[in-house]
Amino acid sequence: MIIGVVASAATSIWVLRKQAMEDWKRQLSGFSLILAENTAQQFTTAYLALDGTVERLKELGITSESDLRAKTATKAVFEILKYKLESSPQIDVVSIVASDGELLNYSRHFPPKPINLAERDYFKAHRDNPSLDVLISAPVQNKGNGKWTFYISRRLNGEHGQFIGMVLLGISVDFYTEFYHKVGIDGKAYISLYRDDFLLLARWPQREGVLGKHNLDGSPAIVVKRMKKLDDVIVTASPRFTKGGSITRPRMVAVRTVEKYPLIVVIGIEEETYLSEWRNSALIIGGIATGTVLSLAFAFILLIRINRRRERDLVLTLELKRQAEFNNRVKSRLLDNLAEKQEALRDSNTRLEALVENAADAIIVLTETGLIESFNKAAESIFGYAAHEVIGKEIIFLSGPQVIASENEGLIAFALRNLPIVGMEGMGKRKNQTIFPIELSINRFAVSNGRKLIAIVRDITERKKVDRMKNEFVSTVSHELRTPLTAIRGALGLVDGGALGALPEAAATLIATAHRSSEHLTLLINDLLDLQKIEAGKLEFNFEIVKLRRLLDDTVSSNMPFATRYEVTLQVDGEIPDVSLNVDPSRFEQVMANLLSNACKYSPRGERVLIRAALVAAEQIRVEIIDKGPGIPDEFRDRLFQKFSQADSSDSRAKEGTGLGLSIVKSIVERMRGSVGVEQPPEGGTIFFIEQPCRPVQHAEENEDAGEGIEAR
């Protein structure tokens, strides 16, 4: 009987040890899944920021390294890079790098510090491998702030596929160290983030000596490389990577690859942690077993002396019953934990299904060949098909007629060949064969058995209708007002000029005020018509090769009366470079007149408005208009070049204007292959600047015949 008790106690201890380890394995597996999903979300945000930056650069029409240097080393691009950091705390910096490693622009400071990244591994990888798309680098100490950072980079190609530079997103190692510290199991777990080649990216507790090194014999390599698994929980006594291989204590480690990304999340605990509760239970069971053995021995001695000592049997029975109840409670607790985890998993799936089914946009999941696998309620409402009618069919049948003329195919067919696509507009086709405008985004995502596509379709019928009504209304009202206004303005001009003889002083004042108001209204209508032409793509340009000095002299001469009206002096300050521009002279003067009129209106009386010009590159000129006005409010600067935007938009504002001028300026300058921006100097006032391509006068005169008559596309 004593042997049975000892065997039972030993068996119970062994079973409890196994159960304790299995419970911790499930906990670590679930925790690693949460960490992997969180990491995937963070990297999705980073990848979207990277792709968004590349797309913004493509919109600038960059096709060569000279374009990259000219069009990205600006305050406007700096603001774009800076904006990318606002919603992503893990992103430390966003940078644009030229093909020689020179830092052209980054989100920390403008202009950027003189930094060259040509020796970095990610730069060499993109430079030497044209097929490399996105790379996650090894951690390095940032040249800007000295902190440990790893980078997500994307290669920039020219129009012939040549390497012209790259875009970098710096991911802060400190962000992950602090995050892992906060979510650790009361500080008892160590958490690491590896690249899929087992290079260490981040860790808590942090060990700078191993950051950026490969752990080829550790737990990640055992699970992923040797066991050929995407995730598992193992107990190992392999040498500790962070301890230089000198410590081999047993530990439990959960390894999980991050879905869609070349990353591995690792969380581990020491044997003291995952066996602590078991050791307490083992001591209790051992104590009970020891007491039981002693009791049985005593009972056996008493039975030799006293034949009827049955009370000892009852004590033994009660003790075994309590032990059984204890074991049952342990099992019940384990089953409850398992049920809670299964319920949490079901809740997560239910929330995801509810999100998809209640989305306002059509969400369609496809195979890689374009066959429809799921069709949410919004998709049924937009296209008019029930889900069972389209499952298994090719999504191309939902596309309208040809909209990509250069490709001779519909929007969806074009999108499937050019993934990823974000926010492309085209035409869709409903079940009743109605053609309607749509906005399409489509991309790939990874699943356990391969890859699939997800398409998000938005019906933009109402948006297009509102845009069309707005343009028609503006065009109609502007044309209908201009004819009678021209007559009124002419008549008032004649009367004001004395055509009917001298007028009484009060009448002359009223006539002059009416004449100025009619001229202001004419400018407003012209701005509206120019804006309508710009949006319709019908604004005409007649390009000529003109000397910059002539353009500036003509601009000052034509705007001097306006400056005199506000008691302000216009002055060309400094030496003007001897260069020529290929622009439409009248449109260039329209841009300068708009900027100068703003400067005059907001400058104090008696001040000067300065015009300066300087080369910012071999073939790039910068023209600045400098005033001493009150400056631009910070909250207004982001929408300065938007339509109908004014710093003081109230009915009682001190300065007249429509809020269209700067929007028109931006459109005209960009059509002439230039850029416009604004700066706020520390000493006060405002600097508006235009940057345009230019040529030395001698070179421009040799090619003048070839440059004349060029029209903007």
Secondary structure by P-SEA (a helix, b strand, c coil): caaaaaaaaaaaaaaaaaaaaaaaaaaaaaaaaaaaaaaaaaaaaaaaaaaaaaaaaaaaccccaaaaaaccccaaaaaaaaaaacccccccccccccccccccccccccccccccccccaaaaaaaacccccccccccccccccccccccbbbbbbccccccccbbbbbbbaaaaaaaaaaacccccbbbbbbcccccccccccccccccccccccccccccccccccccbbbbbccccccccccccccbbbbbbbcccccbbbbbbbcccccaaaaaaaaaaaaaaaaaaaaaaaaaaaaaaaccccaaaaaaaaaaaaaaaaaaaaaaaaaaaaaaaaaaaaaaaaaaaaaaaaacccbbbbbccccccccccaaaaaaccccccccccccccccccccccccccccaaaaaaacccccbbbbbbbccccbbbbbbbbbbccccccccbbbbbbbbaaaaaaaaaaaaaaaaaaaaaaaaaaaaaaaaaaaaaacccccccaaaaaaaaaaaaaaaaaaaaaaaaaaaaaaaaccbbbbbbbccaaaaaaaaaaaaaaaaaaacbbbbbcccccccccccaaaaaaaaaaaaaaaaaaaccccbbbbbbbbbccccbbbbbbbbccccccccccccccccccccccccccccccccaaaaaaaaaaaaacccccccccccbbbbbbbbbbbccaaaaaaacccccccccc
